[in-house]
Amino acid sequence: MPRWSIAIITKLFVPLIAIIIWFSCGNFTSSSVLPPLYPSASPTASSTMSPSSIRRAAPMVFAPSGRHTATVIFIHGLGDSGHGWADAVQHWQGKNKLNEVKFILPHAPAIPITMNAGFQMPGWFDIKSIDALSHAANTAPEEDEAGIALSREYIYSLVQAEVAAGITSDRIVLGGFSQGGAMSIFAGLLAPFKLGGVVGLSSWLLLNRTFKDRVPADSPNRDTPVFMGHGDRDPLVLYPLAQASEKKLTELGYKVSFKTYPKGTNSANGTGVFQNSGMQHSACIEELNDVEAFLQSRLPPQDK
C-alpha cells in the first residue's frame, strides 16, 4: 500500500489552549499544524445563530474528470474548513474510479462556541462542553438545536443547487467528519428528498432522544445506506457514543455499515485487546479506502 498523507487538523479548543493531537493508522500518516484560533472581539455568552448574522464562504468544488452524473458533499469538523479535506478528495479522485463524481467541500461559518469560552471558530453548531460528547445519553438541552437546524437547511440548499443543475438527489451522497459527520447523518436521514447514501466518520447521532419523532412517516431515506467509521481510541467523540448511535439507527430500521479502525485481537493470546495504540479522533488510509468503496457502490458510473 503506497504511503499517503493528509493534514487533518484535530482540535479540542479550551480557553487559550489549542490541543493538537497526532495520529497514525497503518501506512497512513496524519500530520497537524498549529490551527488558527478564530477569536471574536470578546467572548460571547450566547452562541445563537440567525440566518442574517451568518457569513458563509463559497464551498470548494472538485469537478469530475468525466461527465458529471453524481455529487458528494463532504462536511468538515469543528474548527476546520473544507480545505482540511481537499487531500482526501484528491485521494478518492486519484484512482479514476469516481470519474463522474463532483465533490463539494463547504466551509462552516465562524460562530461562538461555548466550550471555547464563547470565542468564535468554524462550527456547524455550538457545543456546550466536551462532556456533551462523552456520553451516549446526551440530553437535548445540551445540544444546539437551533444551530443544527440552520446548518441542516444550508446543507439542503447545497443539495437543491445540485438538483437544479440536473443531478438527481439519489445520485448525491452526504458525508462528513466529526461534527460534520453528525450533521450529515442527521440532515441526510431526515431529508425530504431521496439521497444516494450517507457517510459519518468519527461522528454520532444528533438529538438522539427525539430523532425517531422527527422522521417523517413517508421518509424517502428509510432504506438509504449509511456508512459509519470510528477510531477505537477516540478521546473526543467516544467510541461507545458511536456504537450507541449505530445501535439506535439500526433499531429504527436504517441500514448501517459500522467499521472500527484499527481494532483487532492480540494474535499471541486472543484476549481481544487493541492492536498497537488504536486510532483516535482522526482518519486513516484504510477508512478512506472503505469510504471510496462505499461511494463507488452508491454512485456507479452511468457512462459505460
C-alpha atoms as a printed R data frame, in Angstrom:
    type eleno elety resid chain resno       x       y       z
1   ATOM     1    CA   MET     A     1   0.000   0.000   0.000
2   ATOM     2    CA   PRO     A     2   1.507   3.321  -1.016
3   ATOM     3    CA   ARG     A     3   2.163   5.844   1.642
4   ATOM     4    CA   TRP     A     4  -0.229   8.748   1.632
5   ATOM     5    CA   SER     A     5  -0.626  11.634   3.997
6   ATOM     6    CA   ILE     A     6  -3.253  14.216   4.745
7   ATOM     7    CA   ALA     A     7  -3.267  17.100   7.182
8   ATOM     8    CA   ILE     A     8  -6.413  16.600   9.217
9   ATOM     9    CA   ILE     A     9  -6.467  19.171  11.978
10  ATOM    10    CA   THR     A    10  -7.963  17.559  15.037
11  ATOM    11    CA   LYS     A    11  -8.757  20.120  17.666
12  ATOM    12    CA   LEU     A    12 -10.147  20.410  21.116
13  ATOM    13    CA   PHE     A    13 -10.406  24.079  21.960
14  ATOM    14    CA   VAL     A    14 -10.466  25.225  25.550
15  ATOM    15    CA   PRO     A    15  -9.843  28.779  26.769
16  ATOM    16    CA   LEU     A    16  -6.467  29.980  25.447
17  ATOM    17    CA   ILE     A    17  -5.340  26.443  24.641
18  ATOM    18    CA   ALA     A    18  -5.319  24.580  21.323
19  ATOM    19    CA   ILE     A    19  -4.528  20.926  21.812
20  ATOM    20    CA   ILE     A    20  -3.150  19.262  18.708
21  ATOM    21    CA   ILE     A    21  -3.480  15.503  18.509
22  ATOM    22    CA   TRP     A    22  -1.267  13.442  16.254
23  ATOM    23    CA   PHE     A    23  -2.438  10.060  14.986
24  ATOM    24    CA   SER     A    24  -1.412   7.301  12.631
25  ATOM    25    CA   CYS     A    25  -3.035   4.152  11.329
26  ATOM    26    CA   GLY     A    26  -1.184   1.530   9.341
27  ATOM    27    CA   ASN     A    27   0.644   3.237   6.485
28  ATOM    28    CA   PHE     A    28  -1.438   6.370   6.867
29  ATOM    29    CA   THR     A    29   0.342   9.345   8.370
30  ATOM    30    CA   SER     A    30  -1.632  12.222   9.835
31  ATOM    31    CA   SER     A    31   0.328  15.401  10.416
32  ATOM    32    CA   SER     A    32  -1.032  18.509  12.032
33  ATOM    33    CA   VAL     A    33  -0.038  22.128  12.062
34  ATOM    34    CA   LEU     A    34  -0.964  24.647  14.690
35  ATOM    35    CA   PRO     A    35  -4.520  25.647  13.785
36  ATOM    36    CA   PRO     A    36  -5.720  29.216  13.822
37  ATOM    37    CA   LEU     A    37  -7.985  30.226  16.659
38  ATOM    38    CA   TYR     A    38 -10.841  32.403  15.491
39  ATOM    39    CA   PRO     A    39 -11.436  34.867  18.347
40  ATOM    40    CA   SER     A    40 -14.240  37.337  18.366
41  ATOM    41    CA   ALA     A    41 -13.585  40.811  19.743
42  ATOM    42    CA   SER     A    42 -14.724  39.422  23.057
43  ATOM    43    CA   PRO     A    43 -16.196  36.167  24.320
44  ATOM    44    CA   THR     A    44 -19.879  35.889  23.521
45  ATOM    45    CA   ALA     A    45 -22.196  34.450  26.111
46  ATOM    46    CA   SER     A    46 -24.772  33.268  23.593
47  ATOM    47    CA   SER     A    47 -23.996  31.139  20.552
48  ATOM    48    CA   THR     A    48 -27.398  31.553  18.954
49  ATOM    49    CA   MET     A    49 -27.107  31.859  15.182
50  ATOM    50    CA   SER     A    50 -29.535  33.578  12.862
51  ATOM    51    CA   PRO     A    51 -29.539  33.423   9.057
52  ATOM    52    CA   SER     A    52 -28.904  37.169   8.789
53  ATOM    53    CA   SER     A    53 -25.830  37.024  11.035
54  ATOM    54    CA   ILE     A    54 -24.088  34.145   9.264
55  ATOM    55    CA   ARG     A    55 -21.352  34.858   6.738
56  ATOM    56    CA   ARG     A    56 -20.633  31.868   4.529
57  ATOM    57    CA   ALA     A    57 -17.739  31.388   2.141
58  ATOM    58    CA   ALA     A    58 -18.343  29.597  -1.138
59  ATOM    59    CA   PRO     A    59 -17.564  25.862  -0.902
60  ATOM    60    CA   MET     A    60 -14.534  24.268  -2.513
61  ATOM    61    CA   VAL     A    61 -15.542  22.366  -5.639
62  ATOM    62    CA   PHE     A    62 -13.673  19.492  -7.277
63  ATOM    63    CA   ALA     A    63 -15.011  18.875 -10.767
64  ATOM    64    CA   PRO     A    64 -15.268  15.312 -12.085
65  ATOM    65    CA   SER     A    65 -12.843  14.200 -14.765
66  ATOM    66    CA   GLY     A    66 -15.721  12.746 -16.779
67  ATOM    67    CA   ARG     A    67 -19.352  13.648 -17.334
68  ATOM    68    CA   HIS     A    68 -20.945  14.956 -14.149
69  ATOM    69    CA   THR     A    69 -23.612  12.478 -13.015
70  ATOM    70    CA   ALA     A    70 -23.198  12.442  -9.215
71  ATOM    71    CA   THR     A    71 -22.111  14.643  -6.314
72  ATOM    72    CA   VAL     A    72 -20.598  14.098  -2.871
73  ATOM    73    CA   ILE     A    73 -20.979  16.865  -0.291
74  ATOM    74    CA   PHE     A    74 -18.407  16.272   2.462
75  ATOM    75    CA   ILE     A    75 -18.628  18.370   5.634
76  ATOM    76    CA   HIS     A    76 -15.635  19.103   7.872
77  ATOM    77    CA   GLY     A    77 -15.484  19.090  11.660
78  ATOM    78    CA   LEU     A    78 -15.335  21.774  14.349
79  ATOM    79    CA   GLY     A    79 -12.573  24.344  13.887
80  ATOM    80    CA   ASP     A    80 -11.630  23.102  10.436
81  ATOM    81    CA   SER     A    81 -12.568  24.187   6.922
82  ATOM    82    CA   GLY     A    82 -13.269  22.477   3.638
83  ATOM    83    CA   HIS     A    83  -9.572  22.822   2.824
84  ATOM    84    CA   GLY     A    84  -8.815  20.245   5.517
85  ATOM    85    CA   TRP     A    85 -10.363  17.506   3.373
86  ATOM    86    CA   ALA     A    86  -9.002  18.557  -0.029
87  ATOM    87    CA   ASP     A    87  -6.264  15.907   0.072
88  ATOM    88    CA   ALA     A    88  -8.835  13.232   0.868
89  ATOM    89    CA   VAL     A    89 -10.863  14.218  -2.189
90  ATOM    90    CA   GLN     A    90  -7.748  14.109  -4.346
91  ATOM    91    CA   HIS     A    91  -7.068  10.632  -2.962
92  ATOM    92    CA   TRP     A    92 -10.593   9.497  -3.850
93  ATOM    93    CA   GLN     A    93 -10.372  11.003  -7.325
94  ATOM    94    CA   GLY     A    94  -6.846   9.782  -7.955
95  ATOM    95    CA   LYS     A    95  -7.790   6.175  -8.707
96  ATOM    96    CA   ASN     A    96 -10.108   7.148 -11.576
97  ATOM    97    CA   LYS     A    97 -12.981   5.131 -10.128
98  ATOM    98    CA   LEU     A    98 -15.183   8.119  -9.335
99  ATOM    99    CA   ASN     A    99 -14.729   9.966 -12.615
100 ATOM   100    CA   GLU     A   100 -18.346  11.133 -12.793
101 ATOM   101    CA   VAL     A   101 -18.468  12.440  -9.221
102 ATOM   102    CA   LYS     A   102 -18.215  16.102  -8.291
103 ATOM   103    CA   PHE     A   103 -17.021  16.802  -4.731
104 ATOM   104    CA   ILE     A   104 -18.192  19.805  -2.732
105 ATOM   105    CA   LEU     A   105 -16.398  20.829   0.475
106 ATOM   106    CA   PRO     A   106 -18.389  23.535   2.294
107 ATOM   107    CA   HIS     A   107 -16.902  25.808   4.955
108 ATOM   108    CA   ALA     A   108 -18.622  26.306   8.304
109 ATOM   109    CA   PRO     A   109 -19.162  29.913   9.412
110 ATOM   110    CA   ALA     A   110 -17.256  31.273  12.399
111 ATOM   111    CA   ILE     A   111 -19.653  31.169  15.348
112 ATOM   112    CA   PRO     A   112 -19.261  31.468  19.124
113 ATOM   113    CA   ILE     A   113 -18.534  28.064  20.664
114 ATOM   114    CA   THR     A   114 -19.378  27.709  24.348
115 ATOM   115    CA   MET     A   115 -16.676  25.118  25.033
116 ATOM   116    CA   ASN     A   116 -14.204  27.610  23.533
117 ATOM   117    CA   ALA     A   117 -15.165  30.214  26.173
118 ATOM   118    CA   GLY     A   118 -17.562  31.802  23.694
119 ATOM   119    CA   PHE     A   119 -14.849  32.704  21.209
120 ATOM   120    CA   GLN     A   120 -15.658  32.213  17.553
121 ATOM   121    CA   MET     A   121 -14.379  29.349  15.441
122 ATOM   122    CA   PRO     A   122 -15.713  27.498  12.400
123 ATOM   123    CA   GLY     A   123 -18.602  25.312  13.504
124 ATOM   124    CA   TRP     A   124 -21.883  23.903  12.268
125 ATOM   125    CA   PHE     A   125 -23.497  24.272  15.688
126 ATOM   126    CA   ASP     A   126 -22.495  25.165  19.230
127 ATOM   127    CA   ILE     A   127 -21.059  22.560  21.587
128 ATOM   128    CA   LYS     A   128 -21.584  23.421  25.240
129 ATOM   129    CA   SER     A   129 -18.800  21.263  26.669
130 ATOM   130    CA   ILE     A   130 -16.735  18.218  25.879
131 ATOM   131    CA   ASP     A   131 -18.958  16.349  28.333
132 ATOM   132    CA   ALA     A   132 -21.760  16.723  25.791
133 ATOM   133    CA   LEU     A   133 -19.827  14.293  23.586
134 ATOM   134    CA   SER     A   134 -18.741  11.986  26.389
135 ATOM   135    CA   HIS     A   135 -21.942  10.082  26.982
136 ATOM   136    CA   ALA     A   136 -24.355   8.316  24.679
137 ATOM   137    CA   ALA     A   137 -27.265   9.509  26.846
138 ATOM   138    CA   ASN     A   138 -26.736  13.081  25.697
139 ATOM   139    CA   THR     A   139 -29.673  15.220  26.749
140 ATOM   140    CA   ALA     A   140 -31.444  17.542  24.340
141 ATOM   141    CA   PRO     A   141 -30.796  20.750  26.384
142 ATOM   142    CA   GLU     A   142 -27.037  20.240  25.881
143 ATOM   143    CA   GLU     A   143 -27.451  20.351  22.102
144 ATOM   144    CA   ASP     A   144 -27.748  23.451  19.961
145 ATOM   145    CA   GLU     A   145 -30.980  22.549  18.210
146 ATOM   146    CA   ALA     A   146 -31.317  25.956  16.550
147 ATOM   147    CA   GLY     A   147 -27.779  25.829  15.155
148 ATOM   148    CA   ILE     A   148 -28.288  22.269  13.940
149 ATOM   149    CA   ALA     A   149 -31.468  23.345  12.141
150 ATOM   150    CA   LEU     A   150 -29.734  26.261  10.403
151 ATOM   151    CA   SER     A   151 -26.856  24.095   9.190
152 ATOM   152    CA   ARG     A   152 -29.302  21.443   8.059
153 ATOM   153    CA   GLU     A   153 -31.101  23.972   5.864
154 ATOM   154    CA   TYR     A   154 -27.785  25.177   4.428
155 ATOM   155    CA   ILE     A   155 -26.827  21.598   3.547
156 ATOM   156    CA   TYR     A   156 -30.207  21.127   1.890
157 ATOM   157    CA   SER     A   157 -29.586  24.263  -0.168
158 ATOM   158    CA   LEU     A   158 -26.369  22.704  -1.496
159 ATOM   159    CA   VAL     A   159 -28.281  19.569  -2.472
160 ATOM   160    CA   GLN     A   160 -31.028  21.609  -4.101
161 ATOM   161    CA   ALA     A   161 -28.450  23.537  -6.138
162 ATOM   162    CA   GLU     A   162 -27.103  20.251  -7.493
163 ATOM   163    CA   VAL     A   163 -30.613  19.063  -8.342
164 ATOM   164    CA   ALA     A   164 -31.272  22.360 -10.124
165 ATOM   165    CA   ALA     A   165 -28.106  21.693 -12.149
166 ATOM   166    CA   GLY     A   166 -29.518  18.366 -13.326
167 ATOM   167    CA   ILE     A   167 -28.235  15.837 -10.761
168 ATOM   168    CA   THR     A   168 -30.980  13.664  -9.282
169 ATOM   169    CA   SER     A   169 -30.928  13.631  -5.479
170 ATOM   170    CA   ASP     A   170 -30.451   9.851  -5.377
171 ATOM   171    CA   ARG     A   171 -27.091  10.446  -7.055
172 ATOM   172    CA   ILE     A   172 -25.973  12.690  -4.183
173 ATOM   173    CA   VAL     A   173 -24.182  11.444  -1.049
174 ATOM   174    CA   LEU     A   174 -23.825  13.467   2.149
175 ATOM   175    CA   GLY     A   175 -20.738  12.777   4.233
176 ATOM   176    CA   GLY     A   176 -18.587  14.334   6.891
177 ATOM   177    CA   PHE     A   177 -16.143  14.041   9.756
178 ATOM   178    CA   SER     A   178 -16.887  14.587  13.467
179 ATOM   179    CA   GLN     A   179 -19.330  17.497  13.773
180 ATOM   180    CA   GLY     A   180 -19.726  17.428  10.000
181 ATOM   181    CA   GLY     A   181 -20.433  13.703  10.053
182 ATOM   182    CA   ALA     A   182 -23.061  14.217  12.732
183 ATOM   183    CA   MET     A   183 -24.701  16.859  10.538
184 ATOM   184    CA   SER     A   184 -24.583  14.523   7.533
185 ATOM   185    CA   ILE     A   185 -26.303  11.690   9.396
186 ATOM   186    CA   PHE     A   186 -28.940  13.974  10.880
187 ATOM   187    CA   ALA     A   187 -29.666  16.002   7.748
188 ATOM   188    CA   GLY     A   188 -29.322  13.054   5.409
189 ATOM   189    CA   LEU     A   189 -31.726  10.697   7.129
190 ATOM   190    CA   LEU     A   190 -34.303  13.441   7.715
191 ATOM   191    CA   ALA     A   191 -34.065  14.865   4.191
192 ATOM   192    CA   PRO     A   192 -37.353  15.245   2.316
193 ATOM   193    CA   PHE     A   193 -35.644  14.003  -0.863
194 ATOM   194    CA   LYS     A   194 -34.074  10.628  -1.623
195 ATOM   195    CA   LEU     A   195 -30.283  10.519  -1.226
196 ATOM   196    CA   GLY     A   196 -27.792   8.022  -2.568
197 ATOM   197    CA   GLY     A   197 -26.081   7.460   0.771
198 ATOM   198    CA   VAL     A   198 -24.758   8.956   3.999
199 ATOM   199    CA   VAL     A   199 -21.227   8.844   5.462
200 ATOM   200    CA   GLY     A   200 -20.347   9.711   9.062
201 ATOM   201    CA   LEU     A   201 -16.713   9.447  10.207
202 ATOM   202    CA   SER     A   202 -15.860   9.837  13.909
203 ATOM   203    CA   SER     A   203 -19.388  11.095  14.439
204 ATOM   204    CA   TRP     A   204 -22.623  10.464  16.304
205 ATOM   205    CA   LEU     A   205 -26.412  10.822  16.092
206 ATOM   206    CA   LEU     A   206 -27.619  14.311  16.943
207 ATOM   207    CA   LEU     A   207 -30.737  14.865  19.072
208 ATOM   208    CA   ASN     A   208 -30.894  11.115  19.564
209 ATOM   209    CA   ARG     A   209 -33.669  11.158  22.147
210 ATOM   210    CA   THR     A   210 -36.097  12.862  19.787
211 ATOM   211    CA   PHE     A   211 -34.697  11.688  16.452
212 ATOM   212    CA   LYS     A   212 -37.354   8.998  15.989
213 ATOM   213    CA   ASP     A   213 -40.132  11.562  16.312
214 ATOM   214    CA   ARG     A   214 -38.506  13.764  13.684
215 ATOM   215    CA   VAL     A   215 -38.535  11.105  10.956
216 ATOM   216    CA   PRO     A   216 -41.463  11.695   8.581
217 ATOM   217    CA   ALA     A   217 -43.829   8.759   8.171
218 ATOM   218    CA   ASP     A   218 -43.192   8.846   4.423
219 ATOM   219    CA   SER     A   219 -39.430   9.431   4.727
220 ATOM   220    CA   PRO     A   220 -37.693   8.638   1.419
221 ATOM   221    CA   ASN     A   221 -34.452   7.718   3.226
222 ATOM   222    CA   ARG     A   222 -35.541   4.844   5.461
223 ATOM   223    CA   ASP     A   223 -33.577   2.464   3.249
224 ATOM   224    CA   THR     A   224 -30.716   4.835   2.387
225 ATOM   225    CA   PRO     A   225 -27.407   3.096   3.255
226 ATOM   226    CA   VAL     A   226 -25.261   4.673   5.969
227 ATOM   227    CA   PHE     A   227 -21.512   4.154   6.398
228 ATOM   228    CA   MET     A   228 -20.040   4.942   9.822
229 ATOM   229    CA   GLY     A   229 -16.333   4.688  10.618
230 ATOM   230    CA   HIS     A   230 -14.781   5.326  14.031
231 ATOM   231    CA   GLY     A   231 -11.431   5.117  15.794
232 ATOM   232    CA   ASP     A   232 -11.340   2.609  18.635
233 ATOM   233    CA   ARG     A   233  -9.461   5.061  20.868
234 ATOM   234    CA   ASP     A   234 -11.258   8.317  20.035
235 ATOM   235    CA   PRO     A   235 -10.884  10.597  23.100
236 ATOM   236    CA   LEU     A   236 -13.318  13.273  21.869
237 ATOM   237    CA   VAL     A   237 -16.275  11.545  20.241
238 ATOM   238    CA   LEU     A   238 -16.035   8.438  22.372
239 ATOM   239    CA   TYR     A   239 -16.302   5.036  20.743
240 ATOM   240    CA   PRO     A   240 -19.282   3.970  22.929
241 ATOM   241    CA   LEU     A   241 -21.195   7.037  21.690
242 ATOM   242    CA   ALA     A   242 -20.638   5.962  18.093
243 ATOM   243    CA   GLN     A   243 -21.700   2.414  18.962
244 ATOM   244    CA   ALA     A   244 -24.849   3.686  20.669
245 ATOM   245    CA   SER     A   245 -25.623   5.853  17.643
246 ATOM   246    CA   GLU     A   246 -25.260   2.900  15.284
247 ATOM   247    CA   LYS     A   247 -27.454   0.773  17.554
248 ATOM   248    CA   LYS     A   248 -30.140   3.462  17.674
249 ATOM   249    CA   LEU     A   249 -30.203   3.833  13.908
250 ATOM   250    CA   THR     A   250 -30.298   0.075  13.388
251 ATOM   251    CA   GLU     A   251 -33.184  -0.256  15.835
252 ATOM   252    CA   LEU     A   252 -35.036   2.370  13.804
253 ATOM   253    CA   GLY     A   253 -34.592   0.229  10.711
254 ATOM   254    CA   TYR     A   254 -31.734   2.024   8.975
255 ATOM   255    CA   LYS     A   255 -29.096   0.091   7.049
256 ATOM   256    CA   VAL     A   256 -25.850   0.984   8.785
257 ATOM   257    CA   SER     A   257 -22.402  -0.373   7.969
258 ATOM   258    CA   PHE     A   258 -20.233   0.335  11.029
259 ATOM   259    CA   LYS     A   259 -16.463  -0.154  10.876
260 ATOM   260    CA   THR     A   260 -13.858   0.287  13.588
261 ATOM   261    CA   TYR     A   261 -10.252   1.357  12.969
262 ATOM   262    CA   PRO     A   262  -7.876  -0.289  13.716
263 ATOM   263    CA   LYS     A   263  -9.456  -2.581  16.331
264 ATOM   264    CA   GLY     A   264  -8.228  -6.175  16.366
265 ATOM   265    CA   THR     A   265  -7.220  -9.055  18.582
266 ATOM   266    CA   ASN     A   266  -3.837  -9.862  20.007
267 ATOM   267    CA   SER     A   267  -2.508 -12.698  17.864
268 ATOM   268    CA   ALA     A   268  -0.493 -14.082  20.765
269 ATOM   269    CA   ASN     A   269  -3.263 -14.688  23.283
270 ATOM   270    CA   GLY     A   270  -6.554 -13.776  21.581
271 ATOM   271    CA   THR     A   271  -7.649 -11.644  24.518
272 ATOM   272    CA   GLY     A   272  -9.321  -9.049  22.314
273 ATOM   273    CA   VAL     A   273  -7.006  -6.213  23.298
274 ATOM   274    CA   PHE     A   274  -6.383  -3.387  20.836
275 ATOM   275    CA   GLN     A   275  -3.557  -3.701  18.366
276 ATOM   276    CA   ASN     A   276  -0.904  -1.025  18.558
277 ATOM   277    CA   SER     A   277  -2.182   2.242  20.001
278 ATOM   278    CA   GLY     A   278  -5.506   2.348  18.145
279 ATOM   279    CA   MET     A   279  -6.945   5.215  16.126
280 ATOM   280    CA   GLN     A   280  -8.044   8.352  17.895
281 ATOM   281    CA   HIS     A   281 -10.061  11.333  16.543
282 ATOM   282    CA   SER     A   282  -8.776  11.127  13.003
283 ATOM   283    CA   ALA     A   283  -8.998   9.132   9.778
284 ATOM   284    CA   CYS     A   284  -6.692   6.547   8.248
285 ATOM   285    CA   ILE     A   285  -5.985   5.229   4.759
286 ATOM   286    CA   GLU     A   286  -7.997   2.058   5.385
287 ATOM   287    CA   GLU     A   287 -11.032   4.103   6.361
288 ATOM   288    CA   LEU     A   288 -10.732   6.424   3.373
289 ATOM   289    CA   ASN     A   289 -10.471   3.427   1.063
290 ATOM   290    CA   ASP     A   290 -13.615   1.995   2.636
291 ATOM   291    CA   VAL     A   291 -15.380   5.305   2.027
292 ATOM   292    CA   GLU     A   292 -14.223   5.197  -1.585
293 ATOM   293    CA   ALA     A   293 -15.663   1.696  -1.977
294 ATOM   294    CA   PHE     A   294 -18.956   2.860  -0.446
295 ATOM   295    CA   LEU     A   295 -19.119   5.795  -2.860
296 ATOM   296    CA   GLN     A   296 -18.422   3.514  -5.804
297 ATOM   297    CA   SER     A   297 -21.271   1.223  -4.767
298 ATOM   298    CA   ARG     A   298 -23.727   4.087  -4.279
299 ATOM   299    CA   LEU     A   299 -22.677   6.214  -7.267
300 ATOM   300    CA   PRO     A   300 -21.762   3.780 -10.048
301 ATOM   301    CA   PRO     A   301 -20.790   5.300 -13.399
302 ATOM   302    CA   GLN     A   302 -23.572   5.907 -15.885
303 ATOM   303    CA   ASP     A   303 -21.267   6.238 -18.877
304 ATOM   304    CA   LYS     A   304 -20.010   2.849 -19.990
